[in-house]
Amino acid sequence: MSFVKSYLNVLTNAGRIIKQNGGILGCVRTLYRMDDLKWGTCIGEDKYGNKYYENNYYFFGRNRWVDYAHHVHMNYDGSQVPPEWFGWLHYKTDLPPHKDPSRPQYKWMIDHRMNPSGTKDAYMPYSTTRTKIEPWKPPQC
């Protein structure tokens, strides 16, 4: 009897995973993008299009996750998560940002932006000192 119950539980979870990810093709896309198939409750969405999920069926530390916006496709990284959602994902608070009344909002706080390292928008320092070696320039005809 216990075997049948566990088998039905596995089939139920598989059905939930397939349904939440948009069918078999959606599961293949999600598996390609995120290397993981999960099902859970959508807790919220940030202004960048990232969706945040929670399912306490999974182990602590794996029960909260982010589904990055589809417009970034495979170019997603952790810096695309705003600080308020970062706190929720890493168990600093149990309340998501839209339900947390103690979250400060000051006029001087700037809007979150992702880390631009490795892109054309990255900061490039420049030197004000002359170089010791000057490059050779071929004569112009």
N, C-alpha and C positions, 0 to 999 in steps of 0.2 A: 504494500500500500504506500509506503514511504517513497519507493522508487517512482511510482506513478505520479505522486504529488510533486516530486522534484522535477520530473520530466515535463509535467504540465507547466510548472513555474518557468522552466527554461523556454518552452514554446511561447508562453505569454510574454516574457521579456523580449524574445526575438521579434514577436509581432509588434511590440511597442517601439522597438528600435527601428524596424522597417517603416512603420507609420510615421514616426517623428522625423525621419531623415528623407521622407518623400518617395518611398517605394524602393525597389531593388536598385534602380539606376541612381537614385539619390544616395543610397547607402554606398555604392561604389564611388561616387563623387566625394562623399564625406570621408570615406576611408582613404582615398587618394590624397585629399587635402590635409586631413588631421591625423591619420594613422590610428584612429580610434572610433568605435561606434558606441554611443551611449544614448540613453533616453533619460529625460528628466523634465522638471518643471521650469518653464521660462520665467525667471525672476524679473528681468528687465532688459532694457536696451539703452545704450548710450547714444549721444548725438552723432557719433561716427558710424553707427550701424552695427556695432558689435552686440551680440546677444549673450546674455549670461544665464546659465542653467545651474540647477541644484537637484541632486537626488541622493538622499541619505541611505539608499540601498547599497551604494558603493562605499568603499573604505574612506575613513576620514583622511583628508588630503587629496582625494581623488573625486570627491562628491560635489565640487564646485568647479565649473569650467566656463571658458569663453569660446563662442563660435564667432570668429572674426568676420567682419563684413565681406561680402562676396566680391566687392569691387577691387579688393587688394589681392584676390586670388591666392597665389602662393607666396606673396611678399609680405607676410605678416610677421610681427615680432612683439615681444612683451611691452615695448614702449608705446604701442598703439592703445594700451589700456589706460584710461584716465585714472588719476590718483584715487578718486573716491571709490571706483570699482576695484582698484588694486587692493584697497583695504578690505573690501568684502571678500574678494577671492582668496586672500591670505589670512582670513579669520581674525582680522584686527577688530572687526565688528560683525555682529550677527544681523544687523539691519542693512538692507541695500540702501544706496544713496537716496533714492526717492522716498524712502520711509524713515529716514534718519533726521529727526528735528534738531539734533545737536551739531550737525555739520555746519562749520562756519562758512559764511559767504561775505567776503569783504570787497570793497571797491577796488582795492589795489591788487587783488588776485588776478593773474593773467590766465588766459585760456590755455588748456593743455595742448601740446603738439608733440608728435612723435620724434624720436631721436633721428636726426638726418645723417648720421655717420654713414659714409660710403655712398652718399648721393651727391648730386651737383649742388644741393643746398647746404652742404656741410661747411662748417667754419674752417677756413684755411688761413693760418697765420702767415704774416709776411715779415720780412726783416727790413730794418731801416739802415743796417750797416752795409758797406760795400763788400762785395765778394772779393776774396783774395785771388781767385782764379777767374779770369775773364774768358768767356768762350770765343773760339776762333770763328770769325765770320769770313766766308769766302769773298773774294773781290767781285764786285758787280761789273759786268761788261757794258 
